[in-house]
Every structure is written in C-alpha cells, then in structure tokens.
C-alpha cells in the first residue's frame, strides 16, 4: 500500500470532527439542538430508561456537560426524570416523553434525507466499502476500549491503532 506510513485514524478523526461541527451548525443548531442532545435522545430511546451516570459513561463528556444537556432536554419537554423505586432510590432514571420520541423521529427523517443527498455522490461499491471499514474500525475500537478498561493494555492507544 503506497500510503502505509500514514495513520488510518487521523483522517477518520479529522472527518468526524468536521462532521460534528457542520452537524451542530447546520443540522441541529437551527432547531436548537446539538449532536450531544441527539445522542442522548437516541440512547434513552434505545435503553428506555437510563441514569445520568450511564449516559455519561456511554457517550462521554463531563458531568457538567451532560447535566446541562439533560436540563435543556427536560425544559424542552423531551425527557422526564423519575426516581428509581426498584433498587437504589437515590438514582434518577431518565425516559423519553412522547414529545421527545416525536423530535427523535423528526431528526431521523431529516438525517435520512441529508444522508441520501450525500450518498448520491458515491457508488454503491464505495458506500459498501465505507460501511465495511467503519464497522471493522468500530469493533476494533470497542475491543481496545474494553482491554484498556480491564487494564489489559498498558501502552498508549495510539501505538495500537496508528500504522507506522
């Protein structure tokens, strides 16, 4: 491979950062949302009810940032909070409201339309190659993250993911 001395991760990180900025500015910003809010709504929808701590662990971010986003989403009427009555009563569970589910459906529809516009610039083969690459990359990242959390890897992640 001619460019084998380059990292495969650098253009992925750069592209992801650009997509996040553009998404926040042009897709989510005009409707008063950002990508973190969308990730939170999607995660709550998937899990049905979840704690703020679990949200922070699953999507990243600081406690302060997640708290601000949750306050914003609750004030907009997209989520509701309730005390967990089954186990630890100190834990707050967060669930989507009907309005939150509606907002998430609207966003998914909007994103699908945008995706179709972007995908029209690629062949079916290129799209399939992208899916294959990103699925493999995400599985690798997930594996490495688990190894780090268990203390199985002591070296920096960059030495494992970057090609030299």
PATOR-34847 format. One record per residue: residue number from 0; z, x, y of N, C-alpha, C in turn; residue in one letter. Coordinates in steps of 0.1 Angstrom, whole numbers, plus 2048, in hexadecimal, padded with zeros to 3 digits. Atoms other than C-alpha are relative to their C-alpha. Example, Ala and Ser with C-alpha at 12.3 -4.5 7.8 and 13.67 -1.06 7.14 Angstrom:
2
+-----+-----+-----+-----+-----+-----+-----+-----+-----+-----+------+
! seq !  nZ !  nX !  nY ! caZ ! caX ! caY !  cZ !  cX !  cY ! type !
+-----+-----+-----+-----+-----+-----+-----+-----+-----+-----+------+
!   0 ! 800 ! 809 ! 7F4 ! 84E ! 87B ! 7D3 ! 800 ! 809 ! 80C !    A !
!   1 ! 800 ! 7F7 ! 7F5 ! 847 ! 889 ! 7F5 ! 808 ! 7F8 ! 80B !    S !
+-----+-----+-----+-----+-----+-----+-----+-----+-----+-----+------+
END
This chain:
164
+-----+-----+-----+-----+-----+-----+-----+-----+-----+-----+------+
! seq !  nZ !  nX !  nY ! caZ ! caX ! caY !  cZ !  cX !  cY ! type !
+-----+-----+-----+-----+-----+-----+-----+-----+-----+-----+------+
!   0 ! 800 ! 808 ! 7F4 ! 800 ! 800 ! 800 ! 800 ! 809 ! 80C !    X !
!   1 ! 802 ! 7F8 ! 7F4 ! 7F5 ! 80F ! 821 ! 80C ! 801 ! 809 !    X !
!   2 ! 7F5 ! 800 ! 7F7 ! 813 ! 804 ! 835 ! 80E ! 800 ! 7F9 !    X !
!   3 ! 7F4 ! 801 ! 808 ! 82D ! 80A ! 81A ! 80C ! 807 ! 807 !    X !
!   4 ! 7F5 ! 7FA ! 7F9 ! 842 ! 820 ! 832 ! 807 ! 7F7 ! 80A !    X !
!   5 ! 7FA ! 809 ! 7F7 ! 849 ! 802 ! 848 ! 809 ! 7F6 ! 7F9 !    X !
!   6 ! 7F7 ! 809 ! 806 ! 865 ! 7EA ! 842 ! 7FA ! 7F2 ! 800 !    X !
!   7 ! 805 ! 80E ! 801 ! 85B ! 7C7 ! 836 ! 809 ! 7F7 ! 808 !    X !
!   8 ! 7F7 ! 809 ! 7FA ! 87A ! 7B9 ! 846 ! 7FF ! 7FF ! 80F !    X !
!   9 ! 801 ! 7FF ! 7F1 ! 873 ! 7C4 ! 86A ! 7F7 ! 7F5 ! 806 !    X !
!  10 ! 808 ! 80B ! 7FB ! 856 ! 7AC ! 870 ! 805 ! 7F2 ! 7FD !    X !
!  11 ! 7F9 ! 80D ! 803 ! 869 ! 790 ! 85F ! 80B ! 7FD ! 80A !    X !
!  12 ! 7F5 ! 802 ! 7F6 ! 887 ! 794 ! 876 ! 7FA ! 7FE ! 80E !    X !
!  13 ! 806 ! 802 ! 7F3 ! 871 ! 797 ! 894 ! 7F9 ! 7F2 ! 801 !    X !
!  14 ! 806 ! 80D ! 800 ! 85D ! 778 ! 88B ! 80A ! 7F5 ! 800 !    X !
!  15 ! 7F5 ! 80A ! 800 ! 87D ! 764 ! 883 ! 806 ! 7FF ! 80E !    X !
!  16 ! 7FA ! 800 ! 7F2 ! 88B ! 76E ! 8A5 ! 7F7 ! 7F9 ! 809 !    X !
!  17 ! 80A ! 807 ! 7F7 ! 86C ! 763 ! 8B7 ! 7FF ! 7F1 ! 7FD !    X !
!  18 ! 801 ! 80F ! 803 ! 86A ! 742 ! 8A4 ! 80C ! 7F9 ! 805 !    X !
!  19 ! 7F4 ! 806 ! 7FC ! 88E ! 73B ! 8AC ! 800 ! 7FD ! 80F !    X !
!  20 ! 801 ! 801 ! 7F2 ! 889 ! 741 ! 8D1 ! 7F6 ! 7F5 ! 804 !    X !
!  21 ! 80A ! 809 ! 7FD ! 869 ! 72D ! 8D2 ! 804 ! 7F2 ! 7FC !    X !
!  22 ! 7FB ! 80D ! 805 ! 879 ! 711 ! 8BD ! 80A ! 7FA ! 80A !    X !
!  23 ! 7F5 ! 805 ! 7F7 ! 897 ! 70E ! 8D4 ! 7FA ! 7FC ! 80E !    X !
!  24 ! 806 ! 803 ! 7F2 ! 881 ! 70F ! 8F4 ! 7F7 ! 7F4 ! 800 !    X !
!  25 ! 80B ! 80A ! 800 ! 864 ! 6F8 ! 8EA ! 802 ! 7F5 ! 7F7 !    X !
!  26 ! 7FF ! 80B ! 80A ! 86E ! 6E3 ! 8CC ! 80D ! 7F9 ! 802 !    X !
!  27 ! 7F3 ! 806 ! 7FF ! 893 ! 6DD ! 8CF ! 806 ! 7FE ! 80E !    X !
!  28 ! 7FA ! 801 ! 7F2 ! 89C ! 6E4 ! 8F3 ! 7FC ! 7F4 ! 808 !    X !
!  29 ! 804 ! 80C ! 7F8 ! 888 ! 6C8 ! 902 ! 808 ! 7F3 ! 7FC !    X !
!  30 ! 7F8 ! 80C ! 805 ! 89D ! 6AF ! 8ED ! 80F ! 803 ! 800 !    X !
!  31 ! 7F2 ! 7FD ! 7FF ! 8BE ! 6C0 ! 8F5 ! 806 ! 806 ! 7F3 !    X !
!  32 ! 7FA ! 7FA ! 80D ! 8C2 ! 6D2 ! 8D3 ! 7FC ! 80E ! 800 !    X !
!  33 ! 805 ! 7F2 ! 803 ! 8BF ! 6F5 ! 8C6 ! 800 ! 802 ! 7F1 !    X !
!  34 ! 801 ! 7FE ! 80E ! 8B9 ! 704 ! 8A4 ! 80D ! 800 ! 7F9 !    X !
!  35 ! 7F3 ! 801 ! 807 ! 8DE ! 707 ! 89C ! 804 ! 7F2 ! 7FE !    X !
!  36 ! 7FD ! 80E ! 802 ! 8E3 ! 6E2 ! 8A2 ! 7F7 ! 7FA ! 7F4 !    X !
!  37 ! 809 ! 805 ! 80B ! 8C5 ! 6DB ! 88B ! 805 ! 805 ! 7F3 !    X !
!  38 ! 7FB ! 7FA ! 80D ! 8D3 ! 6F2 ! 870 ! 80C ! 7F9 ! 7FC !    X !
!  39 ! 7F3 ! 807 ! 803 ! 8F5 ! 6E1 ! 872 ! 7FD ! 7F2 ! 7FB !    X !
!  40 ! 803 ! 80E ! 804 ! 8E6 ! 6BE ! 870 ! 7FA ! 800 ! 7F2 !    X !
!  41 ! 807 ! 7FF ! 80D ! 8D0 ! 6C9 ! 852 ! 80B ! 803 ! 7F5 !    X !
!  42 ! 7F6 ! 7FC ! 80A ! 8EE ! 6D9 ! 840 ! 809 ! 7F4 ! 7FD !    X !
!  43 ! 7F8 ! 80C ! 802 ! 904 ! 6BA ! 846 ! 7F9 ! 7F6 ! 7F8 !    X !
!  44 ! 808 ! 80A ! 807 ! 8E8 ! 6A4 ! 839 ! 800 ! 804 ! 7F1 !    X !
!  45 ! 801 ! 7FC ! 80D ! 8E5 ! 6B9 ! 81A ! 80D ! 7FF ! 7F8 !    X !
!  46 ! 7F3 ! 800 ! 807 ! 90A ! 6BC ! 812 ! 808 ! 7F2 ! 801 !    X !
!  47 ! 7FA ! 80D ! 7FE ! 913 ! 698 ! 81E ! 80D ! 801 ! 809 !    X !
!  48 ! 7F4 ! 7FE ! 7F8 ! 935 ! 6A4 ! 82B ! 804 ! 80E ! 7FE !    X !
!  49 ! 7FE ! 7F2 ! 800 ! 93F ! 6C7 ! 834 ! 80B ! 804 ! 80A !    X !
!  50 ! 7F7 ! 7FB ! 7F6 ! 95A ! 6DB ! 846 ! 7FA ! 809 ! 80A !    X !
!  51 ! 805 ! 7F6 ! 7F6 ! 954 ! 6EF ! 866 ! 800 ! 80E ! 7FB !    X !
!  52 ! 7FF ! 7F3 ! 805 ! 95F ! 70E ! 854 ! 7F4 ! 802 ! 7F6 !    X !
!  53 ! 80C ! 7FE ! 809 ! 944 ! 708 ! 839 ! 7F3 ! 801 ! 807 !    X !
!  54 ! 80C ! 7FF ! 7F8 ! 92A ! 702 ! 853 ! 7FE ! 80E ! 806 !    X !
!  55 ! 800 ! 7F3 ! 7FA ! 933 ! 723 ! 864 ! 7FC ! 80B ! 7F5 !    X !
!  56 ! 804 ! 7F6 ! 80B ! 931 ! 736 ! 842 ! 7F2 ! 7FE ! 7FB !    X !
!  57 ! 80E ! 802 ! 805 ! 910 ! 726 ! 838 ! 7F5 ! 803 ! 80A !    X !
!  58 ! 80B ! 7FE ! 7F7 ! 8FC ! 729 ! 858 ! 803 ! 80C ! 809 !    X !
!  59 ! 7FD ! 7F4 ! 7F8 ! 90E ! 746 ! 869 ! 804 ! 7FB ! 80E !    X !
!  60 ! 7FC ! 804 ! 7F3 ! 919 ! 747 ! 88D ! 80F ! 802 ! 801 !    X !
!  61 ! 7F2 ! 7FE ! 7FE ! 93B ! 74A ! 89D ! 807 ! 7F2 ! 800 !    X !
!  62 ! 7F8 ! 80D ! 800 ! 957 ! 730 ! 89B ! 7FE ! 7F9 ! 80D !    X !
!  63 ! 802 ! 806 ! 7F3 ! 953 ! 72A ! 8C0 ! 7F3 ! 7F9 ! 801 !    X !
!  64 ! 80D ! 806 ! 7FF ! 92E ! 724 ! 8BE ! 7FE ! 7F4 ! 7F7 !    X !
!  65 ! 801 ! 80B ! 809 ! 931 ! 70D ! 8A0 ! 808 ! 7F4 ! 806 !    X !
!  66 ! 7F8 ! 80A ! 7F9 ! 94D ! 6FA ! 8B2 ! 7F9 ! 7F9 ! 80B !    X !
!  67 ! 807 ! 806 ! 7F5 ! 938 ! 6F5 ! 8D1 ! 7F4 ! 7F7 ! 7FB !    X !
!  68 ! 80B ! 808 ! 806 ! 91A ! 6E9 ! 8BC ! 805 ! 7F3 ! 7FA !    X !
!  69 ! 7FA ! 80C ! 806 ! 930 ! 6D1 ! 8A9 ! 805 ! 7F6 ! 80A !    X !
!  70 ! 7FC ! 809 ! 7F5 ! 93F ! 6C3 ! 8C9 ! 7F4 ! 7F9 ! 806 !    X !
!  71 ! 80D ! 805 ! 7FA ! 91C ! 6BF ! 8D8 ! 7FB ! 7F5 ! 7F7 !    X !
!  72 ! 806 ! 80A ! 80A ! 910 ! 6AD ! 8B8 ! 808 ! 7F3 ! 7FF !    X !
!  73 ! 7F7 ! 80C ! 801 ! 92E ! 696 ! 8B7 ! 7FF ! 7F8 ! 80D !    X !
!  74 ! 802 ! 807 ! 7F4 ! 92B ! 68D ! 8DC ! 7F3 ! 7F8 ! 801 !    X !
!  75 ! 80D ! 807 ! 801 ! 906 ! 684 ! 8D6 ! 800 ! 7F5 ! 7F6 !    X !
!  76 ! 7FF ! 80A ! 80A ! 912 ! 66E ! 8B9 ! 7F8 ! 803 ! 7F3 !    X !
!  77 ! 808 ! 7FC ! 80C ! 8FF ! 682 ! 89E ! 809 ! 802 ! 7F4 !    X !
!  78 ! 7F7 ! 7FD ! 80B ! 91E ! 68B ! 88A ! 80D ! 7F9 ! 803 !    X !
!  79 ! 7F2 ! 805 ! 7FF ! 941 ! 67D ! 883 ! 809 ! 809 ! 7F8 !    X !
!  80 ! 7F6 ! 7F8 ! 807 ! 960 ! 68F ! 879 ! 80B ! 7F7 ! 7FA !    X !
!  81 ! 7F5 ! 807 ! 806 ! 97C ! 683 ! 862 ! 808 ! 80A ! 7F9 !    X !
!  82 ! 7F7 ! 7F7 ! 808 ! 99A ! 692 ! 852 ! 7FD ! 7FE ! 7F1 !    X !
!  83 ! 802 ! 801 ! 80F ! 996 ! 69A ! 82D ! 80D ! 7FB ! 7FA !    X !
!  84 ! 7F4 ! 806 ! 805 ! 9AE ! 683 ! 81C ! 802 ! 803 ! 7F1 !    X !
!  85 ! 800 ! 7FD ! 80E ! 9A7 ! 690 ! 7F9 ! 808 ! 80C ! 7FC !    X !
!  86 ! 7F9 ! 7F4 ! 803 ! 9B4 ! 6B3 ! 7F9 ! 808 ! 805 ! 80C !    X !
!  87 ! 7F8 ! 7FA ! 7F4 ! 9BF ! 6C7 ! 818 ! 7FD ! 7F7 ! 80C !    X !
!  88 ! 802 ! 80A ! 7F5 ! 9C5 ! 6AD ! 833 ! 7FE ! 807 ! 80D !    X !
!  89 ! 802 ! 7F9 ! 7F4 ! 9C3 ! 6C8 ! 84D ! 7F1 ! 803 ! 802 !    X !
!  90 ! 80E ! 7FD ! 7FF ! 99E ! 6CD ! 846 ! 7F8 ! 7F4 ! 806 !    X !
!  91 ! 808 ! 80A ! 7FA ! 985 ! 6B9 ! 85B ! 7F2 ! 800 ! 7F9 !    X !
!  92 ! 80E ! 802 ! 805 ! 965 ! 6AC ! 84A ! 7F7 ! 7FB ! 80A !    X !
!  93 ! 80B ! 805 ! 7F7 ! 945 ! 6A7 ! 85D ! 7F5 ! 7FA ! 7F8 !    X !
!  94 ! 80B ! 807 ! 806 ! 92B ! 68E ! 854 ! 7F6 ! 7FB ! 80A !    X !
!  95 ! 80A ! 805 ! 7F7 ! 90B ! 681 ! 863 ! 802 ! 7F1 ! 803 !    X !
!  96 ! 800 ! 80E ! 7FC ! 90A ! 660 ! 876 ! 7F2 ! 7FB ! 7FD !    X !
!  97 ! 80D ! 806 ! 800 ! 8ED ! 648 ! 873 ! 7F6 ! 806 ! 80B !    X !
!  98 ! 808 ! 7FA ! 7F5 ! 8E1 ! 656 ! 895 ! 7FC ! 80E ! 7FC !    X !
!  99 ! 803 ! 7F3 ! 804 ! 8E4 ! 679 ! 887 ! 7F5 ! 801 ! 7F6 !    X !
! 100 ! 80A ! 800 ! 80A ! 8CF ! 671 ! 869 ! 7F2 ! 7FC ! 806 !    X !
! 101 ! 80C ! 804 ! 7F9 ! 8B5 ! 660 ! 880 ! 7FA ! 80D ! 807 !    X !
! 102 ! 804 ! 7F4 ! 7F9 ! 8B4 ! 680 ! 896 ! 7FA ! 80A ! 7F7 !    X !
! 103 ! 805 ! 7F6 ! 809 ! 8AF ! 696 ! 878 ! 7F3 ! 7FC ! 7FA !    X !
! 104 ! 80E ! 805 ! 805 ! 892 ! 680 ! 86B ! 7F6 ! 803 ! 80B !    X !
! 105 ! 809 ! 7FE ! 7F5 ! 882 ! 682 ! 88D ! 7FC ! 80F ! 802 !    X !
! 106 ! 802 ! 7F1 ! 7FF ! 886 ! 6A8 ! 88E ! 7F7 ! 805 ! 7F5 !    X !
! 107 ! 808 ! 7FC ! 80C ! 878 ! 6AC ! 86B ! 7F1 ! 7FC ! 802 !    X !
! 108 ! 80D ! 805 ! 7FD ! 85A ! 697 ! 875 ! 7F9 ! 808 ! 80B !    X !
! 109 ! 806 ! 7F7 ! 7F5 ! 854 ! 6AB ! 895 ! 7FD ! 80E ! 7FA !    X !
! 110 ! 803 ! 7F2 ! 805 ! 857 ! 6CC ! 882 ! 7F5 ! 800 ! 7F6 !    X !
! 111 ! 80B ! 801 ! 809 ! 83F ! 6C0 ! 867 ! 7F3 ! 800 ! 808 !    X !
! 112 ! 80C ! 800 ! 7F7 ! 825 ! 6B8 ! 882 ! 7FD ! 80E ! 805 !    X !
! 113 ! 801 ! 7F3 ! 7FA ! 82B ! 6DA ! 892 ! 7FB ! 80A ! 7F5 !    X !
! 114 ! 803 ! 7F7 ! 80B ! 829 ! 6EB ! 870 ! 7F1 ! 7FE ! 7FC !    X !
! 115 ! 80E ! 803 ! 804 ! 807 ! 6DA ! 868 ! 7F7 ! 807 ! 80A !    X !
! 116 ! 808 ! 7FA ! 7F6 ! 7FA ! 6E7 ! 889 ! 7FF ! 80F ! 7FE !    X !
! 117 ! 800 ! 7F1 ! 802 ! 804 ! 70B ! 881 ! 7F9 ! 803 ! 7F3 !    X !
! 118 ! 806 ! 7FD ! 80D ! 7F9 ! 709 ! 85C ! 7F1 ! 7FF ! 801 !    X !
! 119 ! 80E ! 801 ! 7FF ! 7D6 ! 6FF ! 867 ! 7F9 ! 80D ! 803 !    X !
! 120 ! 806 ! 7F2 ! 7FD ! 7D1 ! 724 ! 871 ! 800 ! 809 ! 7F4 !    X !
! 121 ! 7FF ! 7F8 ! 80D ! 7D7 ! 730 ! 84D ! 7F9 ! 7F9 ! 7F5 !    X !
! 122 ! 807 ! 806 ! 80C ! 7C4 ! 72C ! 82D ! 80B ! 7FC ! 7F6 !    X !
! 123 ! 7F7 ! 805 ! 80A ! 7D5 ! 71B ! 80F ! 806 ! 80C ! 7F9 !    X !
! 124 ! 7FC ! 7F4 ! 807 ! 7D7 ! 73D ! 7FE ! 80A ! 808 ! 809 !    X !
! 125 ! 7F7 ! 7F9 ! 7F7 ! 7E8 ! 74D ! 81D ! 80E ! 7F8 ! 800 !    X !
! 126 ! 7F4 ! 808 ! 800 ! 801 ! 730 ! 81E ! 808 ! 802 ! 7F3 !    X !
! 127 ! 7F9 ! 7FE ! 80D ! 809 ! 734 ! 7F9 ! 806 ! 80E ! 800 !    X !
! 128 ! 7FA ! 7F2 ! 7FF ! 80E ! 75A ! 7FE ! 80D ! 800 ! 808 !    X !
! 129 ! 7F4 ! 801 ! 7F8 ! 826 ! 753 ! 81A ! 80C ! 7FA ! 7F9 !    X !
! 130 ! 7F6 ! 806 ! 808 ! 83A ! 73B ! 805 ! 806 ! 809 ! 7F5 !    X !
! 131 ! 7FC ! 7F7 ! 80B ! 83B ! 753 ! 7E8 ! 809 ! 80B ! 806 !    X !
! 132 ! 7F9 ! 7F5 ! 7FA ! 846 ! 770 ! 7FF ! 80E ! 7FC ! 805 !    X !
! 133 ! 7F3 ! 804 ! 7FB ! 861 ! 75D ! 811 ! 80A ! 7FB ! 7F6 !    X !
! 134 ! 7F7 ! 804 ! 80B ! 86F ! 74D ! 7F2 ! 806 ! 80C ! 7F9 !    X !
! 135 ! 7FB ! 7F4 ! 806 ! 872 ! 76F ! 7E2 ! 80A ! 807 ! 809 !    X !
! 136 ! 7F7 ! 7F9 ! 7F7 ! 881 ! 77E ! 801 ! 80D ! 7F9 ! 802 !    X !
! 137 ! 7F3 ! 808 ! 7FF ! 89B ! 762 ! 804 ! 808 ! 802 ! 7F4 !    X !
! 138 ! 7F8 ! 7FE ! 80C ! 8A5 ! 766 ! 7E0 ! 806 ! 80E ! 800 !    X !
! 139 ! 7FB ! 7F2 ! 7FF ! 8A9 ! 78C ! 7E5 ! 80C ! 801 ! 80A !    X !
! 140 ! 7F5 ! 7FF ! 7F6 ! 8BE ! 787 ! 805 ! 80C ! 7F9 ! 7FA !    X !
! 141 ! 7F5 ! 807 ! 806 ! 8D3 ! 76D ! 7F3 ! 808 ! 808 ! 7F6 !    X !
! 142 ! 7FA ! 7F7 ! 80A ! 8D9 ! 785 ! 7D6 ! 808 ! 80B ! 807 !    X !
! 143 ! 7F9 ! 7F5 ! 7F9 ! 8E2 ! 7A2 ! 7ED ! 80C ! 7FB ! 808 !    X !
! 144 ! 7F4 ! 805 ! 7F9 ! 8F9 ! 78C ! 802 ! 80B ! 7FD ! 7F6 !    X !
! 145 ! 7F6 ! 802 ! 80B ! 90C ! 782 ! 7E2 ! 806 ! 80D ! 7FC !    X !
! 146 ! 7FB ! 7F3 ! 804 ! 90F ! 7A6 ! 7D8 ! 809 ! 806 ! 80A !    X !
! 147 ! 7F8 ! 7FB ! 7F5 ! 91C ! 7B0 ! 7FA ! 80D ! 7F9 ! 800 !    X !
! 148 ! 7F4 ! 807 ! 7FF ! 935 ! 794 ! 7FA ! 80A ! 803 ! 7F5 !    X !
! 149 ! 7F8 ! 7FD ! 80B ! 942 ! 79E ! 7D8 ! 804 ! 80F ! 800 !    X !
! 150 ! 7FD ! 7F2 ! 7FF ! 944 ! 7C2 ! 7E3 ! 7F9 ! 809 ! 7F6 !    X !
! 151 ! 808 ! 7F9 ! 809 ! 92A ! 7CD ! 7CA ! 7F7 ! 80B ! 806 !    X !
! 152 ! 809 ! 7F7 ! 7F9 ! 915 ! 7DF ! 7E4 ! 809 ! 806 ! 80B !    X !
! 153 ! 7F8 ! 7F9 ! 7F5 ! 926 ! 7F9 ! 7FB ! 7F7 ! 806 ! 80A !    X !
! 154 ! 80A ! 7FA ! 7F6 ! 906 ! 806 ! 80C ! 7FB ! 7F6 ! 809 !    X !
! 155 ! 805 ! 80A ! 7F6 ! 8F7 ! 7F6 ! 82B ! 7F4 ! 7F9 ! 7FA !    X !
! 156 ! 80B ! 809 ! 805 ! 8DF ! 7D9 ! 823 ! 7F3 ! 806 ! 804 !    X !
! 157 ! 80D ! 7FB ! 7FC ! 8C4 ! 7EB ! 836 ! 7FA ! 80A ! 7F6 !    X !
! 158 ! 805 ! 7F6 ! 80A ! 8C2 ! 806 ! 81B ! 7FA ! 7F9 ! 7F4 !    X !
! 159 ! 805 ! 808 ! 80C ! 8BC ! 7EB ! 801 ! 7F3 ! 7F8 ! 803 !    X !
! 160 ! 80B ! 809 ! 7FC ! 8A3 ! 7D5 ! 814 ! 7F4 ! 807 ! 806 !    X !
! 161 ! 80B ! 7F9 ! 7F9 ! 88F ! 7EE ! 828 ! 7F8 ! 809 ! 7F7 !    X !
! 162 ! 808 ! 7F7 ! 808 ! 872 ! 800 ! 819 ! 800 ! 80E ! 807 !    X !
! 163 ! 801 ! 7F3 ! 7F9 ! 872 ! 826 ! 820 ! 7F5 ! 808 ! 7FA !    X !
+-----+-----+-----+-----+-----+-----+-----+-----+-----+-----+------+
END
